[in-house]
Amino acid sequence: MSIDPAVLARLKRLMQQQRLEEAEEAARSALRTHEKLGILWKILSVARVQQHKDALPELTRAAVLLPHDAEALGNLGSALHAEGRWLAALPYLERALSLAPNDTGILMDMADCLRATGKSRDAIALYLRAVELEPDRAEWHCSLGNALLEARKIDAAMFHYRQALALRPGYASAHLGQALVFRQQRRSTDALCACRAALNTHPDFAEALAVLGELEADDGRFATAMSLFRRALHLKPELVSAIAGIAAHRKMTADDSDWLRQVKSLAASRLPVAEEITLRFALGKYFDDVREFDQAFTEYHRANELCKRQGPPYDPDAVTQRVNEIIDSLGDIQTHLGDSARSESEVPIVIIGMPRSGTSLAEQILASHPEVYGGGEVVFWNSAYETYRGAKRRGQSAAGLIPGFAADYLRQLRSLSNDAARIVDKMPVNFMYAGLIHAALPRARIIHMSRHPIDTCLSIYFQNFFNLGPYANDLAALAHYYAEYRRITQVWRGMLPASARLEVPYEGLVSEQERWTRRMLDFVGLPWDPACLDFHPAERAVITASRWQVRQPIHTRSTARWRHYEKYVSPLKGLLAEGLAAECAAPC
């Protein structure tokens, strides 16, 4: 039996006039005689949604009865999205989008759900489409920027944060996004200004307070950071970044039972994948600190398995091919250079090694010397090598590029400090390019930090890194990557003269600090200064995962840490082959 058109007309009029309670009552009345009429369920569900009432049963019924109605399907998907049921929402949103491909509301809801389930890269295409359709929506640009940031595309993220601010000056979320990008770019002052701009607009912006806490921690002001994390949690008790910040910047104890109870409760709830990853790493650190090692590994493993869902898998063949190519292209680089091509600068101190091998500690010690500036991780040599490789592939004189690399690199270092006698670049992955660095700057001093291979790999596995490759989230992948690191550094050992490189074992540095500190200073041509033994109070920004550890007095607690997890590290045991074990343990 068809419904009287006048009834439908009245319902639509009530909705247009926002007489929602009347519309709800009238729709229910009509459903008594037309219970299978989808349009009535659709009107009823929308009336309830707009009154902030639970409407999921009505939305579901409307979507079932109207399988070709994009609005009904999108409404249900949006409601499931709002409840944090992202996987359940996706099929409805996908069907709605197939019917209405230019509906930006559906596009954004689906992109949000994809991002929440760890598929930021898939979400980006939908956010981009929404921005193309409605380029004047500041919130669209900001959401796209957030997804790009999670996908490690920081330059593109910054572009869209700027677009958002151009459309809506003072937009707090966009200012906060900029702060996060600036922090990744090591632009601490700019990050602080952007974060304060967000708080000027929105003083109770809990997320901005948490980021401000991280910036304070970067500068070693941990008490201030803790105060900011607690203030953020007072405003938003479920804020994962602030909860994790507390664990990251001090040693947790059994007295932190309230923190643990809160975290366990949150971990049992629905969380976006990125937030659950952060929470699981924080739980892992808590249990490691209180020496509950089995539970710690369980949490770290869960965090890393979730990380795998966010990006491409590790490709061991590609890494091996990359190392082969570097060795082949740089192995004979010295023979193509005349003395006139070589820079005589002694300014750079280049610290290389695997992540978590003590590179930050070595930098902090050296940067405590009055003639040394700690430049952090300087982004240069990867792109320089790509330029070199490209020229060589085209049959051009790649060696002729070397003087330009040296000049450009020195300019970049001097932009950090005009007058320091030495400037430290502690980008760990420069172990790939030690041959190129030495060819360009033969008087630069290269310090290679090494650490027990399993301690190194486990420490990487236990960190929520922003910018490492997919090798960091799998023990077998870590074993392969470490073996390739060892292979290429062995080549540089044979190629670089002893005057250009110093091998420093992490275990030696923490057990015999003065001896190894003196060796490093002698190596870089600087006089002894006792300030290098009291390195931890040094006032300088450190944004690596070691920022808390390098500001503590030196200790040996991290030596042989892997023994606590020995039953879990079988994929790494091959790294203890005789040659590798001897190399890591031998004095240099």
N, C-alpha and C positions, 0 to 999 in steps of 0.2 A: 504494500500500500504506500503510495507516494505521499509526501508531506505537503501540507498546504503552503504555497509560496509565501503567503503573508506571515506565517510563523517564522520562516527563515529570514524574511525581510526585517521582522521585528528583532530577532536575535542579532542580526548584523548591526542594526541601528543601536541597540543597547551597548554592543561592544564598541562601536565608534564613539559613543557618548561616554564611555568609560563607566557605565552603570553596571559594574562587574557582578555584584551580588545578584542583581535582577537577572542578568544574562545567565548566570549559573543556575538559578532557580528555574528559569524558563527552559533552559536546555535539558535539565533533568526531567522536567514535566513532559517535554516532547519525546524524550527517550523511553517513556513508559509505553508508548505505542509504536515507536520506531527505533527499537533497541539496536538494530544493525545498520543504522544510517551513520556512516562515517563522519559526515559534516557536522552532525550534532556532537559527536564525541570530540571532534576537533575544536568546536566552539567552547564546549565545556572545559576541555583541558586548558585552552588558552586563558579563559576567564579565571581559572584556578591559579595558573602560573602567575598571572598579573596581580593576583591578590596575595602572592607569596605563600600559597597553600600547596601541600603535597598533591601532585597531579600525575605521578608516574603511571598509575593504573589507567587513567583516562588517556594519557598520551600514548600508551602502548596500544590501547584499544583502537584509537584513531589511526595509528600507523598500520595496524593489521587490516583494518577495513578500507584503508586508502593507500594501497601499496604503490600507487603511481602518483601520489601527491607529495611533491618535494617538501612543501611546508610542513605537513604532518610528520614525515620522516625526519626532517631536520629538527623539528621541535622535540621529538623523542631523543634524538642524538644529543641535542644541546642539554637536555635535562640529565641524561646519563653522564655527560661530560661534567656538568656542574657538581654531580655527586662523586666525582672521581672514579667513575666506572668507564674508563677510557676505552678499554678493549671491547666492552659491550656496546659502546656508542659507535664505534667505527663502522660496522656494517650498515647501520641506518644512515649515517652521514655519507658513506660512499654511494649508497643508492640514491639519496637525495641529490648528491652532486652530479650524478649521471643524468638526472632529470633537469637540474638547474645549474649548469656548469659555471654560470656567472654570478651566482648568489654569494656575495662576499661573507655573509654571516656563516653560511655552511662551510665555505672554504676555511675561514678562521677557526671554527670549531673543530673541523677535521684536522687541521694543522696542529692545533693545541693538543689534541688527543694523540697524534703521532709523536709529537715532541715529548709528551708526558710518558709515553711507553718506550722512550729511548731511541726514537727514530727521528732525530733532529734533522738529519740530512734529507729524509723524505718530506718532512714538514716544510723545509725551506722552499721547495717548488710551489707549494700551495700558498704560503705567505707571499711569495713573489707575485703570484697570480692575483691575489687580493689587492696588493699594492698597485699593480698595473691597472686594475679596474677602478680603484678608489685611491689615487695618489695623494689626495689631500687629507687622509685620515692619519693623524699622528700616531694613534695607538697601533695601527697596522705596521707602520715603520718600526716602532719600538719592539713589537712582537717578533718581527723579522730579524731585527738586530739581536735579540736574545737568542734566537735559534742559530743564527750565524756564529755568535760567540761560543755557544756550546759545541758547534762543529769546528771550532778553532779557526774560523775565518774572521780574524779580528779587524782587518782593514775594511772589509765589506760591512761588518757590524757597525763600525764607527760611522761609515757613510750614512746608514739608516738612522742611527741615533741623531746625527746632525740634521737629517731631514725632519725627524720628529720634532726637534727643538725649533727648527725654522717655522714649522707649522703651528707649534704650540710653545712659545717661549716660557721657560720656567717649568717645563714638564719634568717632574721629579724622577720618574722611572727612566727617562732618556738620559738625564744627568747621571743617574746611577750606572746605567749601561756604559756611558763614557768613562766613568771612574774605573770600572772593571777592565775596559780596554787599555786605558792609560797604565794601569797597574801591570798588565801583561807586557806592555811596551817599556817597562822600567821607568816610566815618567811619573815618579812619586809625587812631585809637587802638583802636577796637573791632575793626578788622580785625587789628591786631597781637595783641590779646588772644586772639582766636579762633584765630589761627594758632599761637600759643604753646600754647594748650590742646590743639590737635591734636598738637603735638610733645611735650607733657608725657605724653600717653597713648602716643605712638608716636615715640620719639626719632629713629628712622631712617626716618621718613616722608619719602621723597625729594620727593614732590609738595609737601608743606608747606614744606620747606626752599626750594624754588624760589619759592613764593608769598612767603615771608618775604624772599627776595632782591628780589622786585619791590617789596615795601613799603619795604625799605631804600633802593632806588633812587628811590622816590617822594620820600623825604626827602633825596635828594642824596648818600647814603652809598654811592657806586658801588663802592668797593673792598670794602666789607663785602658788598655784593650779589654781586660776582663770586666772593668766597670761598664764599658760600652756594650759588651755582649750581654751582660745581665740587664742593662737598661732595655736593650732590644727584646729580650725574653719577657720582661715585665709587660711590654706592649703587645708582644705576640709570642705566647709561650711555646707554640709549636714551630718556631722558626729554626729550621735545621741548620742553617749556616752559623747562627749564634751558638747553638748547642755544640756543634762540632768545633767552633772556635775555642770554646772553653777547654776541650780535651786536647787540642793541638798545641796549646801554649803553656802547659804546665804538666807536671807528673800527676796522674790520677791515682787515687788511693781508695781503699775500701770505705773510707768515710764519705765518698761521693755517691752514696746510695740513692739520694734523691735524684741526682743527675741520671743514674743508671735506670731508675724506675721510669723516669720520663722518656728516656730514649727507647727503652723496650716497648713502652706503650705506643710511641710513635711508629716504631719499626713494624708493629703488628697492624698498623692502619694502612689505608691506601695512600701511597705517596708516588709522585712522579719519579721515574727511574733515577734521574739526576740527584734528587734529594735522598732517595734510598741509598744510593752509592755513597754519598757524603756521610750519611748516618752509619752505614755499615763500617766504613773506614774508621769513624770515630769510636764505634764499639770495639773494633779490633784493637785500637790503641789503648782503650781502657783496660781490656782484659790482658793485654801484654804488660801494661804498667803494673797491674796487680798480680801478675805471674800466673794467670789462668791461661796457659798457652794453648791448650786444645780449643777452648772457646774462642780465643783470639784468632787462631788460624781459620776456624769456621767462619767468623765474620769477615776476615780478609778475603777468603775464597769467595764468599757470596758477593762481596763488593766487586771483585775482579770479574766474576762471571757476568754480572750486570753490565760492567764496562764493555764487555765484548759485544753487547747488543747495540752499542751506540756508534760503532764504526766498522771499518773493513777488517777482516781477519789478518793476522800476521802472515806475510809471504816470505818464507825462508829463502826460496830461490831468488827472489828479487834482491834481498839483502846480500846474499852471496855474490850475485852478479854485480851489485853496486861496489862491493869491496874489491872484486876482481878488476873492475873498470878503473877504480881509483889507483890501485897498485900499478896497473898497466900504463895508465896515462901519466902518472907522476914518478914512476920508478926511475926514469932516466932524466928527470927535469934538470938536475944539476949540470948535466953535460951540455945543455943548450944555453947556459947562462954565462956571460962574461962578467968580470968583476965590476964593470961599469953599470951593470943592471942591478947591483945589490945595494940595498939601503944599509947605511951604517948605524941606524938608530938602535939604541939599547933601551928605549922606553918600554916596549911591551914585555910583560911577563904573562905568558900564556899557560894557563893551568888546564890540563886535559885529563881524561879518564872516564870511566863509566859514571853515570849518575850514582849518587850515594856512596862514592868511593873516598870522600874526604875533600873534594874540591872546594866546597864552601869553607871548611875549616882552614885549609891552607890559605885561602884568600883572606879570611878574617885575621889570621896571624900576620900575614905580610902587610895588610892594610893598616895594622896598628903601628907600623913604622912611619915616622914623620915624613919620609921621602916617598912614600908609596900611596897611590890612590887605588881603591878597590872599585873597579868599573863594573863588576857583576858579569852577567852573561851578554857579551857583545855580539850582536847578530851581524856577521860579515862574511865569514869564510865559506859558508855553504853556497851563497850566491856567487862569490868570486870563483869557486871551483866550477860552478855551472857555466859561467862565462868562459873560463879556460877550456872546459870540455867541448863547448859548442864551437869555439874557434878551431880546436884541434880536429873535430869531426869534419869541419868545412875545409880542412887542409890549409888553414891560415897559420901564421906564426904565433902560436899560443904563448911561447916564451916571451914574446914582445909585450904581453899584457902584464908581466910580473912587476915591473917598476910602478905601473899605475895602481896595482893592488896595494903595494906597500904605501904609496902616497895617500891613497884613499883611506886605508886602515888607520894610518897615523893621524889623519885629520879627524876621523871619527873618535879615536882615543882622546885627542886633544880637546874635542868638544866636551869631554867629560871633566878634564882637568887641564888647565893651561900651563901649570908650573910644576907638577909632580915629576920627580926624576924617573919614577917607574909607575906604570899603570897596569893593573891586573885585569886580564880578560879570562874569566873562568868558565867559558862555555864548554861543558864536558865533551860534547860531540865533535869538537875540533880535533879529537883523536883521529878522525877520518882524514884530516887535512894537514897533519903535522909536516908532511913533506912539502906541501905548497907554502905553508907559513915560513918554513926555514928557507926555502928558495927565495922568497920575497924579502925576508928579514933575517938574515943569517946571524945577526947579533942579538936578536930577540931570545929570551930564555924560556924554554919550554919545560914546565914541571909536570911530570906524569904521576898522578896519584893512583896507586893500586891498593886493592883491599882483597881480603879472602873472597874468592868468587861466590861462594854460597851466601856469605853475609851480604855481599853486594846485591846479589839478585833478590834475596828475600827482602832487603830494605827497600828495593824498588817496588816489589810486589805489595809491600805494606803501605805505600804512599798513594794518595789520590792526586796523581799528577795531572796537570792541565795539558801539557804540550809534548809528552812523550808518545812514541809510536805504539802500535798495538802489541809489540813484544812485551810491554810492561805488565800485561794482564794475564800472562800464562807462563807457568814455570818451564815448560818445554821450549816455548819461544824464547824465554830469557836465556836458557842454556845455549840455544843456537846463536842468539845475538851476541852473547858474551864470548863465545868461541870465535866469532867473526871479528869482534873487537880485539881479542888477543892476537889473531892472525895479522891484522893490519898494523898493530903497534909493534909487533915483532919485526915487520918490514922496516918501520921507521928506526928501530933500534940499530938495525944494520946500516942504515943510510945516513942518519944524523950523527955528526961528531959528538964526542963526549962533552965538549965545551958548550953545546947547544941544548942539551937535555939533562934533566936530573930525575931519577926514579925515586919517588918517596913512598914508602909503604905506610898506609894508614895506621897499621898496628904499631909501627915504629914511632910515628909522630905522636900518638896518644900515650905511649909508654915512656918515651924518651923525648919529651917536648923540646927541651933546650938544645939537645944535640942536633935534632933535625931542623929546628928553627935556625940555628947557626949555619947549618949546611945550606939551607935555602937562601939565607942572606948572603953568604959567601958566593953562592952560585950566581945570584943576580947582581953582584958587585956592590953591595951596600954594607955599611958598618953595622956592627952589633948595636941593638937598642933594646933595653930590658922591657920596653913597652910591649914588645911582641910576645912576652910571656904572660902578660896580663891583658890578653886580647879581647876577652868577652865583654867588657864594658864599652868597647869602641862604638862611637855614635855614627852609624852609617846605615843606609837602607839595605836590607837583605830580604828578598822576596822568594827565595827558594824554599823548598820543603824543610831545609835545615835551619831556618831563621831562629827557632827557639834554641836548638841544640848548640849552635855556634856562639851563643851568648851565655853559655854555662861554662864554669871552670872545666878544664880538660879532664877526661876520665876514660877508663878502659871498659866501661860496662857494655859497649856495643861490640867488643871483640869476642869472636866465637859465639855470637848471639844465636847463630843458626842451630846450635846444639839443642836448644829448647824445642826446635821444630823438626828434629832429625827424621822422624817417621813420616813427615809429609814431603820431604824434598828429594825423593828418589829421581825425579827428572833432572835434578841439578848435580847428582853425584858424579856424573861423567866428567865434570869440570875439575874433579880432584885427581885427574890423571897425573902421573908422576911429574911430567914436565911442567904442567901448569902449577901444581902445588909448590914445586921448587922455586918457580919464578916468583910467585906471590910471597913466599916466605923469605926469600934470600935478601940480605942487605944489599944496598945499591951503592 
